[in-house]
Amino acid sequence: MSLIDSPFIVPPSAHFSVADAQTGPPEDVAGKKTLEKELAQCVEKISELQRKLYADDRFSLLLIFQAMDAAGKDGTIRAVMSGVNPAGCQVSSFKAPSDEELEHDWLWRTTNRLPERGRIGIFNRSYYEEVLAVRVHPEFLANQRLPAHDHPTIWQERFESIRDHEQHLSRNGTVVLKFWLNVSKDEQRERFLKRLTTPEKFWKFSKSDLTTRGRWDEYMQAYESLLNETSTEHAPWFAIPADDKRYMRLCVAQTIHQALDALPLRYPEKSPEEIALFEEHIAQLNSETE
């Protein structure tokens, strides 16, 4: 997806520093109403291209969202995909693996949810948890009943599997876009406090959120590693500033629009013979009213 022009793309084969990554919008960012208007216009364009993607039936689009808690994954997915025909879009959320999923390799459960041709698939968390949460909590590996591994190399092996997997998808018509919603630790704190003091947001908070927050530095190290190891030309990562939700949503929408617009999408064409029969079909339908 080299045609995507974004300041937030994580360049392949270059060292990306999480500590230096932008979490907030630029100082000259537009106001609230302007951002909302631009998002609505972008969503409308995505909707038009989604219909063409569905009719063309050669490509699919996989959107992967990864982030720390309270970064805004759910809200971004809802806001950006609000204008897309539900028949052409499917959202999958991945939490702790089930007993059935643990009986398979770690890519199995997400592979089963890949989008069909003509559709947009959205992963709210993904197989990247296997080099993120599992890396920060290596005790999770015990549940996977893996063959003997040289643990110093297991993460490199998983990065290699991910790169191979995504290249395979790309070769077969699936466009892979990956979004890391980069919220700052201070902003996460404010959002947690809001959840703890707003009754209608109580349900969003879990004590485990604080446990994960307590290992912030370890998660940032894991993110930096996976971003550097798995951002490729055919499956790029975008480190989207997430402290301002409206700006974040617009950046995500613009990236999706660029990716769809770059595809050689076309509506199916009818042959001259088929078109020649249209007059007969029109006459038949009109005769029903006579």
ZADO-1210 file (C-alpha; in nm, 4 decimals, padded with zeros to 6 digits):
<atoms>
<atom x="00.0000" y="00.0000" z="00.0000" code="MET" pos="1"/>
<atom x="00.2765" y="00.2413" z="-00.0936" code="SER" pos="2"/>
<atom x="00.0137" y="00.4694" z="-00.2503" code="LEU" pos="3"/>
<atom x="-00.1147" y="00.5711" z="00.0938" code="ILE" pos="4"/>
<atom x="00.0191" y="00.9107" z="00.1916" code="ASP" pos="5"/>
<atom x="00.0122" y="00.9245" z="00.5709" code="SER" pos="6"/>
<atom x="00.2472" y="01.0853" z="00.8219" code="PRO" pos="7"/>
<atom x="00.1603" y="00.8059" z="01.0627" code="PHE" pos="8"/>
<atom x="00.2717" y="00.5052" z="00.8603" code="ILE" pos="9"/>
<atom x="00.5390" y="00.2974" z="01.0326" code="VAL" pos="10"/>
<atom x="00.8102" y="00.2669" z="00.7665" code="PRO" pos="11"/>
<atom x="00.9284" y="-00.0849" z="00.6896" code="PRO" pos="12"/>
<atom x="01.2914" y="-00.1663" z="00.7654" code="SER" pos="13"/>
<atom x="01.3382" y="00.1413" z="00.9823" code="ALA" pos="14"/>
<atom x="01.3563" y="00.1772" z="01.3582" code="HIS" pos="15"/>
<atom x="01.0315" y="00.3162" z="01.4920" code="PHE" pos="16"/>
<atom x="01.0400" y="00.4629" z="01.8420" code="SER" pos="17"/>
<atom x="00.7209" y="00.4397" z="02.0443" code="VAL" pos="18"/>
<atom x="00.8519" y="00.7036" z="02.2825" code="ALA" pos="19"/>
<atom x="00.8796" y="00.9509" z="01.9948" code="ASP" pos="20"/>
<atom x="00.5420" y="00.8676" z="01.8409" code="ALA" pos="21"/>
<atom x="00.2803" y="01.1401" z="01.8408" code="GLN" pos="22"/>
<atom x="-00.0193" y="01.0904" z="02.0736" code="THR" pos="23"/>
<atom x="-00.1956" y="01.4220" z="02.0197" code="GLY" pos="24"/>
<atom x="-00.3074" y="01.6229" z="01.7158" code="PRO" pos="25"/>
<atom x="-00.0958" y="01.8993" z="01.5627" code="PRO" pos="26"/>
<atom x="-00.1291" y="02.2472" z="01.7080" code="GLU" pos="27"/>
<atom x="-00.3121" y="02.3752" z="01.4009" code="ASP" pos="28"/>
<atom x="-00.5741" y="02.0985" z="01.4052" code="VAL" pos="29"/>
<atom x="-00.9199" y="02.2053" z="01.2911" code="ALA" pos="30"/>
<atom x="-01.2005" y="02.2594" z="01.5369" code="GLY" pos="31"/>
<atom x="-01.4572" y="02.0046" z="01.6513" code="LYS" pos="32"/>
<atom x="-01.7232" y="02.0874" z="01.3922" code="LYS" pos="33"/>
<atom x="-01.4770" y="02.0864" z="01.1048" code="THR" pos="34"/>
<atom x="-01.3335" y="01.7479" z="01.2059" code="LEU" pos="35"/>
<atom x="-01.6835" y="01.6013" z="01.2332" code="GLU" pos="36"/>
<atom x="-01.7793" y="01.7416" z="00.8920" code="LYS" pos="37"/>
<atom x="-01.4636" y="01.6054" z="00.7284" code="GLU" pos="38"/>
<atom x="-01.5225" y="01.2654" z="00.8893" code="LEU" pos="39"/>
<atom x="-01.8796" y="01.2536" z="00.7582" code="ALA" pos="40"/>
<atom x="-01.7587" y="01.3370" z="00.4064" code="GLN" pos="41"/>
<atom x="-01.4880" y="01.0713" z="00.4267" code="CYS" pos="42"/>
<atom x="-01.7308" y="00.8080" z="00.5556" code="VAL" pos="43"/>
<atom x="-01.9592" y="00.8822" z="00.2605" code="GLU" pos="44"/>
<atom x="-01.6701" y="00.8224" z="00.0199" code="LYS" pos="45"/>
<atom x="-01.5833" y="00.4962" z="00.1975" code="ILE" pos="46"/>
<atom x="-01.9456" y="00.3858" z="00.1654" code="SER" pos="47"/>
<atom x="-01.9444" y="00.4499" z="-00.2098" code="GLU" pos="48"/>
<atom x="-01.6197" y="00.2577" z="-00.2548" code="LEU" pos="49"/>
<atom x="-01.7450" y="-00.0257" z="-00.0347" code="GLN" pos="50"/>
<atom x="-02.0357" y="-00.0799" z="-00.2736" code="ARG" pos="51"/>
<atom x="-01.7891" y="-00.0952" z="-00.5606" code="LYS" pos="52"/>
<atom x="-01.5646" y="-00.3334" z="-00.3633" code="LEU" pos="53"/>
<atom x="-01.8659" y="-00.5611" z="-00.3065" code="TYR" pos="54"/>
<atom x="-01.9738" y="-00.5532" z="-00.6712" code="ALA" pos="55"/>
<atom x="-01.6192" y="-00.6068" z="-00.8018" code="ASP" pos="56"/>
<atom x="-01.5786" y="-00.9176" z="-00.5833" code="ASP" pos="57"/>
<atom x="-01.2025" y="-00.9540" z="-00.6314" code="ARG" pos="58"/>
<atom x="-01.0565" y="-00.7840" z="-00.3256" code="PHE" pos="59"/>
<atom x="-01.1275" y="-00.7736" z="00.0446" code="SER" pos="60"/>
<atom x="-01.0125" y="-00.5298" z="00.3120" code="LEU" pos="61"/>
<atom x="-00.8904" y="-00.6338" z="00.6570" code="LEU" pos="62"/>
<atom x="-00.8658" y="-00.3609" z="00.9204" code="LEU" pos="63"/>
<atom x="-00.6787" y="-00.4502" z="01.2392" code="ILE" pos="64"/>
<atom x="-00.7091" y="-00.2339" z="01.5503" code="PHE" pos="65"/>
<atom x="-00.4713" y="-00.2681" z="01.8431" code="GLN" pos="66"/>
<atom x="-00.4409" y="-00.0333" z="02.1402" code="ALA" pos="67"/>
<atom x="-00.4148" y="00.0000" z="02.5136" code="MET" pos="68"/>
<atom x="-00.7414" y="00.0075" z="02.7098" code="ASP" pos="69"/>
<atom x="-00.9549" y="00.3214" z="02.6657" code="ALA" pos="70"/>
<atom x="-00.7749" y="00.4263" z="02.3469" code="ALA" pos="71"/>
<atom x="-01.1043" y="00.4304" z="02.1574" code="GLY" pos="72"/>
<atom x="-01.1096" y="00.1205" z="01.9369" code="LYS" pos="73"/>
<atom x="-01.4840" y="00.0570" z="01.9662" code="ASP" pos="74"/>
<atom x="-01.5798" y="00.4201" z="01.9121" code="GLY" pos="75"/>
<atom x="-01.3495" y="00.4541" z="01.6135" code="THR" pos="76"/>
<atom x="-01.4859" y="00.1409" z="01.4480" code="ILE" pos="77"/>
<atom x="-01.8408" y="00.2619" z="01.5074" code="ARG" pos="78"/>
<atom x="-01.7767" y="00.6160" z="01.3816" code="ALA" pos="79"/>
<atom x="-01.5731" y="00.5257" z="01.0732" code="VAL" pos="80"/>
<atom x="-01.7879" y="00.2347" z="00.9570" code="MET" pos="81"/>
<atom x="-02.1246" y="00.3947" z="01.0368" code="SER" pos="82"/>
<atom x="-02.2082" y="00.4555" z="00.6711" code="GLY" pos="83"/>
<atom x="-02.1022" y="00.1167" z="00.5385" code="VAL" pos="84"/>
<atom x="-02.3648" y="-00.1371" z="00.4386" code="ASN" pos="85"/>
<atom x="-02.3716" y="-00.3965" z="00.7204" code="PRO" pos="86"/>
<atom x="-02.4024" y="-00.6718" z="00.4582" code="ALA" pos="87"/>
<atom x="-02.0549" y="-00.5832" z="00.3342" code="GLY" pos="88"/>
<atom x="-01.8812" y="-00.5468" z="00.6692" code="CYS" pos="89"/>
<atom x="-01.8064" y="-00.7846" z="00.9557" code="GLN" pos="90"/>
<atom x="-01.6517" y="-00.7048" z="01.2959" code="VAL" pos="91"/>
<atom x="-01.4710" y="-00.9660" z="01.5063" code="SER" pos="92"/>
<atom x="-01.3458" y="-00.9111" z="01.8605" code="SER" pos="93"/>
<atom x="-01.0817" y="-01.1361" z="02.0103" code="PHE" pos="94"/>
<atom x="-01.0360" y="-01.1760" z="02.3835" code="LYS" pos="95"/>
<atom x="-00.9021" y="-01.4724" z="02.5797" code="ALA" pos="96"/>
<atom x="-00.9018" y="-01.7842" z="02.3574" code="PRO" pos="97"/>
<atom x="-01.1624" y="-02.0528" z="02.4172" code="SER" pos="98"/>
<atom x="-01.0841" y="-02.4179" z="02.4877" code="ASP" pos="99"/>
<atom x="-01.1587" y="-02.5012" z="02.1243" code="GLU" pos="100"/>
<atom x="-00.9274" y="-02.2263" z="01.9998" code="GLU" pos="101"/>
<atom x="-00.6470" y="-02.3472" z="02.2260" code="LEU" pos="102"/>
<atom x="-00.6675" y="-02.6854" z="02.0527" code="GLU" pos="103"/>
<atom x="-00.5418" y="-02.5193" z="01.7334" code="HIS" pos="104"/>
<atom x="-00.2443" y="-02.3095" z="01.6331" code="ASP" pos="105"/>
<atom x="-00.2604" y="-01.9460" z="01.7395" code="TRP" pos="106"/>
<atom x="-00.3552" y="-01.8135" z="01.3940" code="LEU" pos="107"/>
<atom x="-00.6511" y="-02.0484" z="01.3576" code="TRP" pos="108"/>
<atom x="-00.9205" y="-01.8449" z="01.5313" code="ARG" pos="109"/>
<atom x="-00.8499" y="-01.5251" z="01.3372" code="THR" pos="110"/>
<atom x="-00.8063" y="-01.7061" z="01.0056" code="THR" pos="111"/>
<atom x="-01.1619" y="-01.8351" z="01.0452" code="ASN" pos="112"/>
<atom x="-01.2880" y="-01.4765" z="01.0590" code="ARG" pos="113"/>
<atom x="-01.1086" y="-01.3326" z="00.7574" code="LEU" pos="114"/>
<atom x="-01.3326" y="-01.1278" z="00.5249" code="PRO" pos="115"/>
<atom x="-01.4703" y="-01.2791" z="00.2087" code="GLU" pos="116"/>
<atom x="-01.3997" y="-01.1198" z="-00.1275" code="ARG" pos="117"/>
<atom x="-01.5943" y="-00.7985" z="-00.1641" code="GLY" pos="118"/>
<atom x="-01.6199" y="-00.7407" z="00.2112" code="ARG" pos="119"/>
<atom x="-01.4517" y="-00.5371" z="00.4797" code="ILE" pos="120"/>
<atom x="-01.3388" y="-00.7313" z="00.7862" code="GLY" pos="121"/>
<atom x="-01.2525" y="-00.5588" z="01.1125" code="ILE" pos="122"/>
<atom x="-01.0470" y="-00.7185" z="01.3887" code="PHE" pos="123"/>
<atom x="-01.0888" y="-00.5534" z="01.7276" code="ASN" pos="124"/>
<atom x="-00.7648" y="-00.6939" z="01.8653" code="ARG" pos="125"/>
<atom x="-00.6181" y="-00.9790" z="01.6657" code="SER" pos="126"/>
<atom x="-00.3406" y="-01.2361" z="01.6340" code="TYR" pos="127"/>
<atom x="-00.1091" y="-00.9552" z="01.7432" code="TYR" pos="128"/>
<atom x="-00.2123" y="-01.0322" z="02.1005" code="GLU" pos="129"/>
<atom x="00.0141" y="-01.3368" z="02.0597" code="GLU" pos="130"/>
<atom x="00.3211" y="-01.1104" z="02.0448" code="VAL" pos="131"/>
<atom x="00.1777" y="-00.8505" z="02.2800" code="LEU" pos="132"/>
<atom x="-00.0266" y="-00.9689" z="02.5795" code="ALA" pos="133"/>
<atom x="00.1254" y="-01.3153" z="02.5610" code="VAL" pos="134"/>
<atom x="00.4728" y="-01.1649" z="02.5492" code="ARG" pos="135"/>
<atom x="00.4075" y="-00.9443" z="02.8542" code="VAL" pos="136"/>
<atom x="00.2413" y="-01.2409" z="03.0280" code="HIS" pos="137"/>
<atom x="00.4454" y="-01.5437" z="02.9134" code="PRO" pos="138"/>
<atom x="00.2500" y="-01.7622" z="03.1566" code="GLU" pos="139"/>
<atom x="-00.0239" y="-01.7593" z="02.8905" code="PHE" pos="140"/>
<atom x="00.1997" y="-01.9813" z="02.6791" code="LEU" pos="141"/>
<atom x="00.1453" y="-02.2689" z="02.9207" code="ALA" pos="142"/>
<atom x="-00.2207" y="-02.2857" z="02.8140" code="ASN" pos="143"/>
<atom x="-00.1202" y="-02.3271" z="02.4504" code="GLN" pos="144"/>
<atom x="00.0513" y="-02.6621" z="02.5057" code="ARG" pos="145"/>
<atom x="00.3199" y="-02.5852" z="02.2513" code="LEU" pos="146"/>
<atom x="00.5967" y="-02.8246" z="02.1482" code="PRO" pos="147"/>
<atom x="00.9333" y="-02.7495" z="02.3007" code="ALA" pos="148"/>
<atom x="01.0507" y="-02.4049" z="02.1983" code="HIS" pos="149"/>
<atom x="01.3703" y="-02.2151" z="02.2385" code="ASP" pos="150"/>
<atom x="01.2007" y="-01.9283" z="02.4178" code="HIS" pos="151"/>
<atom x="01.4561" y="-01.6644" z="02.3182" code="PRO" pos="152"/>
<atom x="01.3464" y="-01.7204" z="01.9565" code="THR" pos="153"/>
<atom x="00.9718" y="-01.7744" z="01.9948" code="ILE" pos="154"/>
<atom x="00.8788" y="-01.4111" z="01.9341" code="TRP" pos="155"/>
<atom x="01.0920" y="-01.3878" z="01.6217" code="GLN" pos="156"/>
<atom x="00.9277" y="-01.7075" z="01.5000" code="GLU" pos="157"/>
<atom x="00.5851" y="-01.5554" z="01.5565" code="ARG" pos="158"/>
<atom x="00.6806" y="-01.2342" z="01.3784" code="PHE" pos="159"/>
<atom x="00.7949" y="-01.4449" z="01.0849" code="GLU" pos="160"/>
<atom x="00.4651" y="-01.6357" z="01.0840" code="SER" pos="161"/>
<atom x="00.2702" y="-01.3078" z="01.0880" code="ILE" pos="162"/>
<atom x="00.4701" y="-01.1595" z="00.8014" code="ARG" pos="163"/>
<atom x="00.4220" y="-01.4761" z="00.5955" code="ASP" pos="164"/>
<atom x="00.0516" y="-01.4860" z="00.6800" code="HIS" pos="165"/>
<atom x="-00.0081" y="-01.1256" z="00.5774" code="GLU" pos="166"/>
<atom x="00.1944" y="-01.1599" z="00.2589" code="GLN" pos="167"/>
<atom x="-00.0178" y="-01.4629" z="00.1682" code="HIS" pos="168"/>
<atom x="-00.3340" y="-01.2590" z="00.2257" code="LEU" pos="169"/>
<atom x="-00.2013" y="-00.9730" z="00.0144" code="SER" pos="170"/>
<atom x="-00.1100" y="-01.2054" z="-00.2720" code="ARG" pos="171"/>
<atom x="-00.4654" y="-01.3363" z="-00.2727" code="ASN" pos="172"/>
<atom x="-00.6438" y="-01.0021" z="-00.2816" code="GLY" pos="173"/>
<atom x="-00.6831" y="-00.9048" z="00.0842" code="THR" pos="174"/>
<atom x="-00.5638" y="-00.5532" z="00.1609" code="VAL" pos="175"/>
<atom x="-00.4346" y="-00.5424" z="00.5185" code="VAL" pos="176"/>
<atom x="-00.4311" y="-00.2138" z="00.7123" code="LEU" pos="177"/>
<atom x="-00.3226" y="-00.2113" z="01.0765" code="LYS" pos="178"/>
<atom x="-00.3968" y="00.0703" z="01.3189" code="PHE" pos="179"/>
<atom x="-00.2236" y="00.1220" z="01.6510" code="TRP" pos="180"/>
<atom x="-00.4294" y="00.3820" z="01.8362" code="LEU" pos="181"/>
<atom x="-00.1570" y="00.5521" z="02.0351" code="ASN" pos="182"/>
<atom x="-00.3086" y="00.6953" z="02.3524" code="VAL" pos="183"/>
<atom x="-00.0839" y="00.8561" z="02.6129" code="SER" pos="184"/>
<atom x="-00.0664" y="00.7271" z="02.9673" code="LYS" pos="185"/>
<atom x="-00.1995" y="01.0586" z="03.1020" code="ASP" pos="186"/>
<atom x="-00.4988" y="01.0532" z="02.8690" code="GLU" pos="187"/>
<atom x="-00.5734" y="00.6926" z="02.9586" code="GLN" pos="188"/>
<atom x="-00.5776" y="00.7943" z="03.3258" code="ARG" pos="189"/>
<atom x="-00.8354" y="01.0674" z="03.2550" code="GLU" pos="190"/>
<atom x="-01.0560" y="00.8272" z="03.0605" code="ARG" pos="191"/>
<atom x="-01.0381" y="00.5681" z="03.3389" code="PHE" pos="192"/>
<atom x="-01.1392" y="00.8326" z="03.5939" code="LEU" pos="193"/>
<atom x="-01.4340" y="00.9290" z="03.3755" code="LYS" pos="194"/>
<atom x="-01.5439" y="00.5669" z="03.3592" code="ARG" pos="195"/>
<atom x="-01.5216" y="00.5430" z="03.7375" code="LEU" pos="196"/>
<atom x="-01.7269" y="00.8573" z="03.7975" code="THR" pos="197"/>
<atom x="-01.9908" y="00.8340" z="03.5245" code="THR" pos="198"/>
<atom x="-02.2661" y="00.5772" z="03.5994" code="PRO" pos="199"/>
<atom x="-02.3390" y="00.5000" z="03.2344" code="GLU" pos="200"/>
<atom x="-01.9693" y="00.4236" z="03.1849" code="LYS" pos="201"/>
<atom x="-01.9239" y="00.1979" z="03.4903" code="PHE" pos="202"/>
<atom x="-01.9612" y="-00.1114" z="03.2741" code="TRP" pos="203"/>
<atom x="-01.6575" y="-00.0148" z="03.0668" code="LYS" pos="204"/>
<atom x="-01.4165" y="-00.0395" z="03.3587" code="PHE" pos="205"/>
<atom x="-01.2533" y="-00.3550" z="03.4870" code="SER" pos="206"/>
<atom x="-01.0017" y="-00.3953" z="03.7665" code="LYS" pos="207"/>
<atom x="-00.7800" y="-00.5776" z="03.5173" code="SER" pos="208"/>
<atom x="-00.7468" y="-00.2490" z="03.3275" code="ASP" pos="209"/>
<atom x="-00.5339" y="-00.1173" z="03.6139" code="LEU" pos="210"/>
<atom x="-00.3275" y="-00.4352" z="03.6161" code="THR" pos="211"/>
<atom x="-00.2456" y="-00.3856" z="03.2493" code="THR" pos="212"/>
<atom x="-00.1766" y="-00.0156" z="03.3086" code="ARG" pos="213"/>
<atom x="00.0701" y="-00.1126" z="03.5797" code="GLY" pos="214"/>
<atom x="00.2790" y="-00.2856" z="03.3114" code="ARG" pos="215"/>
<atom x="00.2641" y="00.0057" z="03.0693" code="TRP" pos="216"/>
<atom x="00.6367" y="00.0127" z="02.9951" code="ASP" pos="217"/>
<atom x="00.6422" y="-00.3588" z="02.9138" code="GLU" pos="218"/>
<atom x="00.3502" y="-00.3164" z="02.6759" code="TYR" pos="219"/>
<atom x="00.5186" y="-00.0220" z="02.5048" code="MET" pos="220"/>
<atom x="00.8316" y="-00.2321" z="02.4530" code="GLN" pos="221"/>
<atom x="00.6191" y="-00.5095" z="02.3048" code="ALA" pos="222"/>
<atom x="00.4395" y="-00.2634" z="02.0765" code="TYR" pos="223"/>
<atom x="00.7657" y="-00.1148" z="01.9558" code="GLU" pos="224"/>
<atom x="00.8976" y="-00.4593" z="01.8727" code="SER" pos="225"/>
<atom x="00.5894" y="-00.5750" z="01.6813" code="LEU" pos="226"/>
<atom x="00.5544" y="-00.2456" z="01.4925" code="LEU" pos="227"/>
<atom x="00.9138" y="-00.2646" z="01.3736" code="ASN" pos="228"/>
<atom x="00.8991" y="-00.6337" z="01.2923" code="GLU" pos="229"/>
<atom x="00.5651" y="-00.6464" z="01.1094" code="THR" pos="230"/>
<atom x="00.5090" y="-00.3159" z="00.9305" code="SER" pos="231"/>
<atom x="00.5606" y="-00.4065" z="00.5651" code="THR" pos="232"/>
<atom x="00.4744" y="-00.2521" z="00.2309" code="GLU" pos="233"/>
<atom x="00.1918" y="-00.5011" z="00.1783" code="HIS" pos="234"/>
<atom x="00.0594" y="-00.4796" z="00.5371" code="ALA" pos="235"/>
<atom x="00.1598" y="-00.1464" z="00.6946" code="PRO" pos="236"/>
<atom x="00.1076" y="-00.0264" z="01.0488" code="TRP" pos="237"/>
<atom x="-00.0269" y="00.3220" z="01.1161" code="PHE" pos="238"/>
<atom x="00.0556" y="00.4771" z="01.4549" code="ALA" pos="239"/>
<atom x="-00.2495" y="00.7013" z="01.4930" code="ILE" pos="240"/>
<atom x="-00.2488" y="00.9710" z="01.7652" code="PRO" pos="241"/>
<atom x="-00.5390" y="00.8816" z="01.9948" code="ALA" pos="242"/>
<atom x="-00.5577" y="01.1539" z="02.2599" code="ASP" pos="243"/>
<atom x="-00.8097" y="01.3481" z="02.0496" code="ASP" pos="244"/>
<atom x="-01.0829" y="01.1075" z="01.9419" code="LYS" pos="245"/>
<atom x="-01.2221" y="01.3178" z="01.6576" code="ARG" pos="246"/>
<atom x="-00.8806" y="01.3693" z="01.5027" code="TYR" pos="247"/>
<atom x="-00.7987" y="01.0000" z="01.5467" code="MET" pos="248"/>
<atom x="-01.1188" y="00.8884" z="01.3740" code="ARG" pos="249"/>
<atom x="-01.0608" y="01.1194" z="01.0805" code="LEU" pos="250"/>
<atom x="-00.7035" y="00.9940" z="01.0345" code="CYS" pos="251"/>
<atom x="-00.8254" y="00.6327" z="01.0317" code="VAL" pos="252"/>
<atom x="-01.1062" y="00.7127" z="00.7872" code="ALA" pos="253"/>
<atom x="-00.8725" y="00.8975" z="00.5506" code="GLN" pos="254"/>
<atom x="-00.6337" y="00.6030" z="00.5465" code="THR" pos="255"/>
<atom x="-00.9125" y="00.3566" z="00.4672" code="ILE" pos="256"/>
<atom x="-01.0442" y="00.5831" z="00.1928" code="HIS" pos="257"/>
<atom x="-00.7003" y="00.6099" z="00.0317" code="GLN" pos="258"/>
<atom x="-00.6544" y="00.2332" z="00.0387" code="ALA" pos="259"/>
<atom x="-00.9906" y="00.1641" z="-00.1253" code="LEU" pos="260"/>
<atom x="-00.9486" y="00.4441" z="-00.3766" code="ASP" pos="261"/>
<atom x="-00.6117" y="00.3003" z="-00.4851" code="ALA" pos="262"/>
<atom x="-00.7638" y="-00.0355" z="-00.5796" code="LEU" pos="263"/>
<atom x="-00.8564" y="-00.0991" z="-00.9454" code="PRO" pos="264"/>
<atom x="-01.2224" y="-00.1496" z="-00.8567" code="LEU" pos="265"/>
<atom x="-01.4848" y="-00.1704" z="-01.1285" code="ARG" pos="266"/>
<atom x="-01.8483" y="-00.2594" z="-01.1574" code="TYR" pos="267"/>
<atom x="-01.9149" y="-00.5838" z="-01.3503" code="PRO" pos="268"/>
<atom x="-01.9819" y="-00.5213" z="-01.7183" code="GLU" pos="269"/>
<atom x="-02.2505" y="-00.6829" z="-01.9304" code="LYS" pos="270"/>
<atom x="-02.1707" y="-00.8298" z="-02.2692" code="SER" pos="271"/>
<atom x="-02.3228" y="-00.6741" z="-02.5826" code="PRO" pos="272"/>
<atom x="-02.5452" y="-00.9803" z="-02.6119" code="GLU" pos="273"/>
<atom x="-02.6760" y="-00.9354" z="-02.2585" code="GLU" pos="274"/>
<atom x="-02.7344" y="-00.5629" z="-02.3112" code="ILE" pos="275"/>
<atom x="-02.9224" y="-00.6400" z="-02.6327" code="ALA" pos="276"/>
<atom x="-03.1724" y="-00.8373" z="-02.4268" code="LEU" pos="277"/>
<atom x="-03.2444" y="-00.5444" z="-02.1948" code="PHE" pos="278"/>
<atom x="-03.5164" y="-00.4076" z="-02.4249" code="GLU" pos="279"/>
<atom x="-03.6939" y="-00.7426" z="-02.4032" code="GLU" pos="280"/>
<atom x="-03.6683" y="-00.7402" z="-02.0235" code="HIS" pos="281"/>
<atom x="-03.7994" y="-00.3837" z="-02.0086" code="ILE" pos="282"/>
<atom x="-04.0924" y="-00.4711" z="-02.2343" code="ALA" pos="283"/>
<atom x="-04.1732" y="-00.7768" z="-02.0197" code="GLN" pos="284"/>
<atom x="-04.1754" y="-00.5724" z="-01.6993" code="LEU" pos="285"/>
<atom x="-04.3824" y="-00.2940" z="-01.8546" code="ASN" pos="286"/>
<atom x="-04.6361" y="-00.5473" z="-01.9793" code="SER" pos="287"/>
<atom x="-04.7159" y="-00.6381" z="-01.6215" code="GLU" pos="288"/>
<atom x="-04.8858" y="-00.2997" z="-01.5729" code="THR" pos="289"/>
<atom x="-05.1011" y="-00.3227" z="-01.8855" code="GLU" pos="290"/>
</atoms>
